[in-house]
Amino acid sequence: MTMSTYDRLNKTSRVFRTVVQALILSVCVSATGCAMFSDRSTGLSAWKPPWSKKSVTDDPTIDNVRGPMQRVLQTAMWKKERESNFIKPGVGATEYKKAQDLFEAKNYKEAEKEFKAIVKKFKNDPIREDAQFMIAECQFARKRYSWAQDSYDQLLVDFPSTRHLDQTTKRMFTIARHWLQDPSIISGSEVQQVNLEEPGSDSPELPDDGKKRSSRWALVPNLFDRSRPVFDTENRALEALKSIWLHDPTGPLADDALMLTASHYLQKGRYMDADRTFGLLREEYPKSPHLKDAFMLGTHVKLMSYQGPRYDATVLDDAGNLKETTLRMFPNADKQRLKTELQKIEYAKAKREWETVQYWMRRSKPKSAAVYCNLLIEHYPTSPFANQARDLLAELGRDNTNHLWANYAVPGKKSAEKEPEPSRFSLPGIPGFGGDEPKAVPAPSKAPAEQAPAEDTGLEPPARLRLDGLDEPIRRIPSDGEPEPARIQL
């Protein structure tokens, strides 16, 4: 049986496919063996499909390989850089250098724009501090002082311990003096004494430095001078001074800022504000060269706020204490003037006590008036009001002064007479023994030898209770103008 042509062709194709598959299988086996046992640097072993991930071991290199000596040298170099003061350029250094060049070329407007861009771009980087300071410097150089004040304040708020603190306080002090038209600090020896006999009648004249200053209402806008704020220039200057001693209390200009602020308040008649500022200067800066003037002017502003004997006398006490402290702390001070002022303060205090006496007399309270008369005589015995109080006690009589611990009435005007002491005791008549009239029985008496001596306890009664001659009142005490004042007999 013979084979057909179709069968021979089909058999030939099957043999061909088998031979091809055997050849492909042999090639794959040889490739796997080469990859396992041969060099990996061969082209066949290194071949991978394009979609596979490349490994770090596919392209080996010795660039990152360091020998023992190289590692030792690298460690030594790192330690040297860490211990040295070498600072690498920080973030934004290129932009800052560009803005700094514009500032040095006196192109302040463009430099301000560049520094503002740095502040906006590098909000959390250290270079923002320097850029914020340079914004204020550009505005100060352009004499835009109100904008510069805001920029300096923003710097102090964001960076309280900034390294530009000294320069910032100097700029703020210069701005404040310019806005206040170069004021001068008032000295304590140049101020006149307040008239305490008629408080508020006139104000002492302050020294004039000869400078002409223009005044402007706070609500009148400033439309022409770009170096001043639009509104309220004076209070903006006081804010600048306050920012100095508030953010830099230990700096060289803190006490100067306080003294300049207090002097401005004094010149404007704001005595309560001046008193508070002088008090802060005395408490916080005891080594300031303005300390003596702070004491002298502190008493002045306290007395200027005194409104009369019908008002609170706390300012009189505080002013007297300040003057006494000034006498102790400053031996070179004008002692005669201070003592004269202390006498005037004591006179004002006595006058206030006499006003209290008159108040109770108007209220028809003589016993209360007598109490305050006694207090007036004890506290201010040499004042002219003390003699008036003694005359009033004499007029009030015994009924209104018997509750006092001592009677300071004038001897010639004592109205009440002393009652005679009985020399004998009287006993009523007994029924059945004698008449109805009482019998006079002599008072019992002892011989001088039989009287018991007083016991010596070693204690003396208080001075105001040991009055020599209880029946006779104390003599009249003259005022300060009389030559030889008498003493109280205690």
NUNU-705822 format. One record per residue (C-alpha): residue number from 1; x, y, z. Coordinates in Angstrom, 2 decimals, always signed. Example, Ala and Ser with C-alpha at 12.3 -4.5 7.8 and 13.67 -1.06 7.14 Angstrom:
! residues 2
1, +12.30, -4.50, +7.80
2, +13.67, -1.06, +7.14
! end
This chain:
! residues 490
1, +0.00, +0.00, +0.00
2, +1.57, +3.12, -1.09
3, +1.56, +6.52, +1.03
4, -0.26, +9.49, -0.41
5, +1.37, +12.86, -1.06
6, -0.70, +14.55, +1.70
7, +0.50, +12.12, +4.34
8, +4.12, +12.62, +3.40
9, +3.88, +16.39, +3.71
10, +2.13, +16.19, +7.11
11, +4.79, +13.86, +8.44
12, +7.59, +16.14, +7.22
13, +6.08, +19.19, +9.01
14, +5.79, +17.33, +12.31
15, +9.46, +16.29, +12.12
16, +10.50, +19.88, +11.38
17, +8.56, +21.27, +14.35
18, +10.14, +18.68, +16.63
19, +13.65, +19.56, +15.50
20, +13.02, +23.29, +16.00
21, +11.66, +22.76, +19.53
22, +14.71, +20.64, +20.41
23, +17.06, +23.36, +19.22
24, +15.22, +26.06, +21.26
25, +15.30, +23.87, +24.36
26, +19.03, +23.28, +24.02
27, +19.67, +27.03, +23.68
28, +17.69, +27.80, +26.88
29, +19.52, +25.11, +28.84
30, +22.89, +26.43, +27.71
31, +21.92, +30.00, +28.62
32, +20.86, +28.99, +32.14
33, +24.08, +27.11, +32.69
34, +26.17, +30.05, +31.61
35, +24.30, +32.33, +33.97
36, +24.88, +29.99, +36.89
37, +28.48, +28.96, +36.30
38, +29.99, +31.49, +33.95
39, +30.96, +35.18, +34.36
40, +28.01, +37.56, +34.99
41, +29.65, +40.24, +32.96
42, +28.88, +38.43, +29.70
43, +26.32, +39.93, +27.39
44, +23.97, +37.02, +27.57
45, +23.85, +36.75, +31.33
46, +23.31, +40.50, +31.67
47, +20.38, +40.59, +29.29
48, +16.95, +41.39, +30.85
49, +13.64, +42.45, +29.42
50, +13.07, +46.20, +29.26
51, +10.18, +46.08, +31.71
52, +12.21, +44.54, +34.56
53, +13.47, +46.77, +37.50
54, +17.17, +47.51, +37.47
55, +19.10, +46.40, +40.56
56, +21.99, +48.18, +42.25
57, +24.14, +45.18, +41.55
58, +23.53, +45.34, +37.79
59, +26.11, +48.12, +37.30
60, +28.69, +47.69, +40.06
61, +31.12, +50.57, +40.71
62, +33.90, +51.51, +43.18
63, +32.99, +55.18, +43.44
64, +31.49, +54.81, +46.96
65, +34.06, +52.35, +48.16
66, +36.49, +53.95, +50.70
67, +39.55, +52.34, +52.05
68, +40.74, +52.44, +55.67
69, +42.96, +55.49, +55.25
70, +40.27, +57.41, +53.35
71, +37.74, +56.75, +56.10
72, +40.14, +58.06, +58.77
73, +40.81, +61.25, +56.82
74, +37.11, +61.84, +56.20
75, +36.30, +61.51, +59.95
76, +39.07, +63.95, +60.88
77, +37.82, +66.51, +58.32
78, +34.22, +66.29, +59.65
79, +35.38, +66.92, +63.22
80, +37.42, +69.92, +62.10
81, +34.45, +71.49, +60.30
82, +32.19, +70.90, +63.30
83, +34.58, +72.61, +65.73
84, +35.37, +75.54, +63.44
85, +33.24, +78.71, +63.00
86, +32.74, +78.08, +59.32
87, +29.13, +78.78, +58.32
88, +27.84, +77.52, +55.02
89, +25.53, +79.74, +52.98
90, +21.98, +79.40, +54.30
91, +18.67, +79.18, +52.57
92, +17.87, +82.31, +50.59
93, +21.43, +83.64, +50.68
94, +21.42, +84.39, +46.97
95, +18.23, +86.46, +47.12
96, +19.47, +88.26, +50.22
97, +22.77, +89.14, +48.53
98, +20.88, +90.63, +45.61
99, +18.71, +92.79, +47.91
100, +21.74, +93.82, +49.95
101, +23.51, +95.06, +46.84
102, +20.51, +97.22, +45.99
103, +20.51, +98.66, +49.52
104, +24.22, +99.50, +49.36
105, +23.62, +101.18, +46.00
106, +21.03, +103.40, +47.81
107, +18.22, +102.00, +45.71
108, +16.09, +101.65, +48.84
109, +12.72, +101.26, +47.18
110, +13.76, +98.28, +45.05
111, +15.72, +96.80, +47.95
112, +12.61, +97.01, +50.13
113, +10.64, +95.04, +47.53
114, +13.31, +92.34, +47.40
115, +13.48, +92.02, +51.20
116, +9.69, +91.76, +51.39
117, +9.79, +88.96, +48.83
118, +12.36, +87.14, +50.98
119, +10.17, +87.49, +54.09
120, +7.18, +86.14, +52.18
121, +9.09, +83.26, +50.59
122, +11.20, +82.07, +53.53
123, +8.71, +82.27, +56.40
124, +10.29, +79.52, +58.50
125, +13.96, +80.16, +57.79
126, +16.49, +82.19, +59.85
127, +17.07, +84.61, +57.00
128, +13.59, +86.08, +57.59
129, +14.87, +87.90, +60.70
130, +17.55, +89.77, +58.76
131, +15.17, +90.53, +55.90
132, +12.57, +91.99, +58.27
133, +15.18, +94.24, +59.85
134, +16.39, +95.42, +56.44
135, +12.82, +96.30, +55.42
136, +12.69, +98.70, +58.36
137, +16.14, +100.04, +57.49
138, +15.04, +100.78, +53.93
139, +11.97, +102.64, +55.19
140, +14.06, +104.58, +57.71
141, +16.53, +105.57, +54.99
142, +13.61, +106.86, +52.89
143, +12.33, +108.83, +55.95
144, +9.09, +106.88, +56.01
145, +9.27, +106.83, +59.79
146, +5.72, +105.65, +60.48
147, +6.23, +102.61, +58.25
148, +9.64, +102.02, +59.80
149, +8.15, +102.06, +63.29
150, +5.64, +99.38, +62.30
151, +8.38, +97.25, +60.75
152, +10.63, +97.58, +63.79
153, +7.73, +96.64, +66.08
154, +6.99, +93.60, +63.92
155, +10.62, +92.54, +64.20
156, +10.52, +92.83, +68.01
157, +7.29, +90.85, +68.18
158, +8.47, +88.03, +65.92
159, +12.04, +87.93, +67.28
160, +12.13, +89.30, +70.87
161, +15.83, +88.40, +71.27
162, +16.91, +89.55, +67.84
163, +20.57, +90.32, +67.26
164, +19.51, +93.69, +65.80
165, +18.00, +94.84, +69.13
166, +20.51, +97.63, +69.85
167, +20.20, +99.15, +66.41
168, +16.42, +98.85, +66.51
169, +16.09, +100.72, +69.83
170, +18.38, +103.48, +68.56
171, +16.23, +103.92, +65.46
172, +13.03, +104.00, +67.52
173, +14.48, +106.62, +69.89
174, +15.52, +108.78, +66.93
175, +12.04, +108.50, +65.41
176, +10.37, +109.47, +68.71
177, +12.60, +112.53, +69.18
178, +11.91, +113.63, +65.60
179, +8.16, +113.36, +66.09
180, +8.32, +115.21, +69.44
181, +10.42, +117.93, +67.74
182, +13.65, +117.32, +69.68
183, +12.38, +117.68, +73.25
184, +14.68, +118.30, +76.21
185, +14.54, +116.43, +79.50
186, +13.38, +118.64, +82.39
187, +15.63, +118.92, +85.45
188, +14.20, +118.80, +88.96
189, +16.06, +121.90, +90.14
190, +14.44, +124.05, +87.42
191, +10.83, +123.50, +88.51
192, +9.14, +125.91, +90.93
193, +7.29, +124.85, +94.08
194, +3.54, +124.27, +93.92
195, +1.28, +126.76, +95.73
196, -0.28, +124.56, +98.42
197, -2.27, +127.37, +100.08
198, -4.45, +127.70, +96.99
199, -4.11, +124.45, +95.00
200, -5.02, +124.74, +91.36
201, -4.92, +128.55, +91.33
202, -1.83, +128.68, +89.10
203, +0.67, +126.23, +87.61
204, +4.41, +126.75, +87.98
205, +6.15, +127.72, +84.78
206, +8.38, +125.10, +83.24
207, +11.83, +125.96, +81.85
208, +11.93, +126.91, +78.18
209, +14.74, +125.58, +75.98
210, +14.17, +128.23, +73.33
211, +12.96, +125.84, +70.60
212, +9.84, +126.67, +68.61
213, +7.48, +123.73, +68.30
214, +4.27, +123.57, +66.33
215, +1.31, +121.83, +67.88
216, -1.33, +119.95, +65.90
217, -4.60, +118.39, +66.96
218, -4.69, +114.63, +66.93
219, -7.66, +114.49, +64.54
220, -6.17, +116.89, +61.97
221, -4.66, +114.73, +59.19
222, -1.12, +115.19, +57.94
223, -1.24, +115.19, +54.14
224, +2.14, +116.67, +53.17
225, +4.94, +115.56, +55.52
226, +5.67, +111.90, +54.70
227, +8.06, +111.59, +57.64
228, +5.19, +111.87, +60.16
229, +2.07, +109.74, +60.63
230, -1.22, +110.84, +59.16
231, -2.87, +111.19, +62.60
232, -1.76, +111.68, +66.22
233, +1.99, +112.11, +65.88
234, +2.65, +112.68, +69.60
235, +1.01, +109.48, +70.79
236, +2.81, +107.51, +68.07
237, +6.07, +108.90, +69.45
238, +5.10, +107.80, +72.97
239, +4.35, +104.32, +71.60
240, +7.84, +104.18, +70.10
241, +9.39, +105.13, +73.45
242, +7.27, +102.56, +75.25
243, +8.38, +99.87, +72.82
244, +12.01, +100.61, +73.74
245, +11.77, +100.03, +77.51
246, +9.19, +97.27, +77.07
247, +11.20, +95.08, +74.67
248, +14.69, +96.06, +75.87
249, +14.32, +96.82, +79.63
250, +18.03, +96.28, +80.32
251, +19.26, +98.26, +77.33
252, +21.12, +101.57, +77.43
253, +18.12, +103.61, +76.25
254, +15.38, +102.19, +78.51
255, +15.71, +104.78, +81.31
256, +16.17, +107.59, +78.76
257, +12.92, +106.57, +77.06
258, +11.08, +106.62, +80.39
259, +12.50, +110.00, +81.38
260, +11.63, +111.52, +78.02
261, +8.08, +110.14, +78.28
262, +7.60, +111.54, +81.80
263, +8.96, +114.96, +80.75
264, +6.50, +115.09, +77.88
265, +3.61, +114.25, +80.22
266, +4.75, +117.00, +82.60
267, +4.91, +119.60, +79.84
268, +1.44, +118.65, +78.63
269, -0.07, +118.81, +82.14
270, -0.79, +115.07, +82.37
271, +0.38, +114.84, +85.97
272, -1.08, +111.44, +86.80
273, +0.67, +109.83, +83.82
274, +3.90, +111.64, +84.70
275, +3.67, +110.46, +88.31
276, +3.24, +106.84, +87.20
277, +6.18, +107.07, +84.78
278, +8.50, +108.69, +87.34
279, +7.54, +105.98, +89.84
280, +8.44, +103.26, +87.32
281, +11.81, +104.92, +86.70
282, +12.57, +105.11, +90.45
283, +11.63, +101.47, +91.05
284, +13.18, +99.76, +88.03
285, +16.32, +101.85, +87.42
286, +17.95, +102.77, +90.75
287, +21.32, +103.30, +89.03
288, +20.04, +105.64, +86.34
289, +21.57, +109.12, +86.06
290, +17.99, +110.46, +85.99
291, +17.19, +109.08, +89.47
292, +17.61, +112.40, +91.34
293, +15.39, +114.26, +88.87
294, +12.86, +111.43, +89.10
295, +12.59, +112.04, +92.86
296, +12.44, +115.83, +92.59
297, +9.96, +115.89, +89.73
298, +8.00, +113.02, +91.28
299, +7.14, +115.17, +94.30
300, +6.26, +118.05, +92.00
301, +3.74, +116.08, +89.92
302, +2.22, +114.56, +93.07
303, +1.61, +118.01, +94.53
304, +0.27, +119.26, +91.21
305, -2.46, +116.61, +91.40
306, -3.46, +117.74, +94.92
307, -6.82, +119.53, +94.77
308, -7.19, +120.99, +98.24
309, -7.90, +120.16, +101.89
310, -11.36, +118.79, +101.10
311, -9.91, +115.99, +98.98
312, -7.71, +112.99, +99.58
313, -4.39, +113.72, +101.30
314, -2.53, +110.62, +100.06
315, -0.54, +112.68, +97.57
316, +0.67, +114.92, +100.42
317, +1.95, +111.93, +102.37
318, +3.64, +110.45, +99.30
319, +5.24, +113.77, +98.37
320, +6.55, +114.25, +101.92
321, +8.03, +110.74, +101.92
322, +9.72, +111.37, +98.58
323, +11.28, +114.61, +99.79
324, +12.58, +112.95, +102.96
325, +14.05, +110.14, +100.86
326, +15.68, +112.72, +98.59
327, +17.34, +114.36, +101.59
328, +18.77, +111.01, +102.70
329, +19.87, +109.69, +99.31
330, +21.35, +112.86, +97.76
331, +23.54, +114.87, +100.15
332, +24.33, +117.39, +97.42
333, +20.69, +118.32, +96.93
334, +19.32, +121.75, +97.87
335, +18.52, +120.94, +101.52
336, +17.14, +124.35, +102.41
337, +14.65, +124.22, +99.56
338, +13.58, +120.67, +100.44
339, +13.08, +121.56, +104.11
340, +11.00, +124.60, +103.16
341, +8.86, +122.45, +100.91
342, +8.43, +119.89, +103.71
343, +7.18, +122.66, +106.02
344, +4.65, +123.71, +103.41
345, +3.44, +120.14, +103.11
346, +3.00, +119.92, +106.89
347, +1.05, +123.18, +106.81
348, -1.25, +121.74, +104.12
349, -1.83, +118.61, +106.22
350, -2.71, +120.71, +109.31
351, -5.08, +122.80, +107.23
352, -6.81, +119.64, +106.06
353, -7.28, +118.51, +109.69
354, -8.78, +121.91, +110.56
355, -11.20, +121.55, +107.63
356, -12.30, +118.24, +109.16
357, -12.97, +119.98, +112.49
358, -15.08, +122.59, +110.77
359, -16.98, +119.90, +108.91
360, -18.09, +118.25, +112.18
361, -19.01, +121.62, +113.63
362, -21.25, +122.29, +110.64
363, -22.86, +118.91, +111.22
364, -23.56, +119.89, +114.87
365, -21.28, +117.14, +116.21
366, -19.18, +118.95, +118.84
367, -17.81, +115.77, +120.41
368, -16.48, +114.56, +117.07
369, -15.00, +118.00, +116.45
370, -13.30, +117.83, +119.85
371, -11.70, +114.49, +118.93
372, -10.24, +115.95, +115.74
373, -9.09, +119.02, +117.63
374, -7.07, +116.75, +119.90
375, -5.61, +114.92, +116.89
376, -4.69, +118.21, +115.27
377, -2.91, +119.45, +118.40
378, -1.01, +116.16, +118.83
379, +0.10, +115.78, +115.19
380, +0.82, +119.45, +114.37
381, +1.36, +121.24, +117.71
382, +3.28, +124.23, +116.27
383, +0.95, +125.00, +113.37
384, -1.33, +128.09, +113.54
385, -4.36, +125.79, +113.35
386, -3.36, +124.12, +116.65
387, -4.03, +127.31, +118.64
388, -7.41, +127.66, +116.97
389, -8.18, +124.09, +117.99
390, -7.27, +124.90, +121.63
391, -9.61, +127.91, +121.61
392, -12.41, +125.77, +120.19
393, -11.93, +123.13, +122.91
394, -12.29, +125.85, +125.55
395, -15.51, +127.07, +123.96
396, -16.99, +123.57, +123.72
397, -16.88, +123.16, +127.53
398, -16.57, +120.16, +129.79
399, -19.72, +118.46, +128.55
400, -18.25, +118.03, +125.03
401, -14.67, +117.28, +126.08
402, -15.05, +114.91, +129.04
403, -14.61, +111.87, +126.75
404, -11.16, +112.98, +125.57
405, -7.95, +111.37, +126.78
406, -6.49, +114.85, +127.45
407, -7.92, +118.35, +127.53
408, -5.86, +120.77, +125.46
409, -8.13, +123.78, +126.03
410, -6.73, +127.28, +126.62
411, -6.63, +128.05, +130.40
412, -8.42, +131.42, +130.26
413, -11.43, +130.07, +128.36
414, -12.30, +127.00, +130.42
415, -16.02, +127.32, +131.18
416, -16.77, +124.47, +133.54
417, -15.93, +124.94, +137.28
418, -14.56, +122.13, +139.39
419, -16.91, +120.73, +141.99
420, -15.75, +120.97, +145.66
421, -14.98, +117.70, +147.37
422, -17.05, +116.95, +150.56
423, -15.02, +117.17, +153.78
424, -17.43, +115.10, +155.88
425, -19.75, +112.24, +155.45
426, -23.47, +112.69, +156.33
427, -25.50, +109.88, +157.91
428, -29.32, +109.89, +158.04
429, -31.10, +110.02, +161.42
430, -32.08, +106.74, +163.09
431, -35.67, +106.57, +164.49
432, -35.70, +106.72, +168.28
433, -32.16, +108.05, +168.49
434, -32.00, +111.78, +168.05
435, -33.90, +114.16, +165.79
436, -34.88, +113.95, +162.18
437, -31.92, +116.04, +161.01
438, -28.87, +114.03, +159.98
439, -25.96, +114.11, +162.29
440, -22.71, +115.42, +161.02
441, -20.01, +112.84, +161.45
442, -16.44, +113.86, +160.85
443, -14.68, +112.12, +157.97
444, -12.28, +109.37, +158.97
445, -8.69, +110.38, +158.77
446, -5.36, +108.76, +159.45
447, -2.27, +110.16, +160.95
448, +0.51, +110.83, +158.52
449, +2.61, +108.14, +160.20
450, -0.13, +105.53, +159.86
451, -0.65, +106.07, +156.08
452, +0.65, +103.15, +154.06
453, +3.36, +104.04, +151.55
454, +2.60, +103.59, +147.86
455, +3.83, +100.36, +146.36
456, +6.58, +100.65, +143.79
457, +5.64, +98.35, +140.91
458, +8.45, +99.54, +138.64
459, +5.97, +100.50, +135.84
460, +5.10, +104.03, +134.83
461, +1.70, +104.98, +133.40
462, +1.54, +106.31, +129.80
463, +2.74, +109.86, +129.29
464, -0.65, +111.27, +128.34
465, -2.17, +109.96, +131.61
466, +0.51, +111.43, +133.90
467, -0.65, +115.07, +133.91
468, +0.87, +117.34, +136.54
469, -2.01, +119.22, +138.10
470, -5.10, +117.54, +136.71
471, -7.31, +120.51, +137.56
472, -5.23, +122.94, +135.51
473, -5.23, +122.58, +131.72
474, -2.09, +122.62, +129.58
475, -0.70, +125.97, +128.65
476, -1.12, +127.50, +125.24
477, +1.58, +126.52, +122.71
478, +2.74, +129.39, +120.47
479, +3.07, +129.01, +116.71
480, +6.28, +128.77, +114.71
481, +6.72, +132.54, +114.49
482, +6.93, +133.12, +118.26
483, +10.43, +133.25, +119.78
484, +10.27, +130.85, +122.75
485, +7.61, +128.14, +122.44
486, +6.44, +126.65, +125.73
487, +6.49, +122.92, +126.33
488, +3.65, +120.69, +127.34
489, +3.89, +119.63, +130.97
490, +3.51, +115.87, +131.06
! end
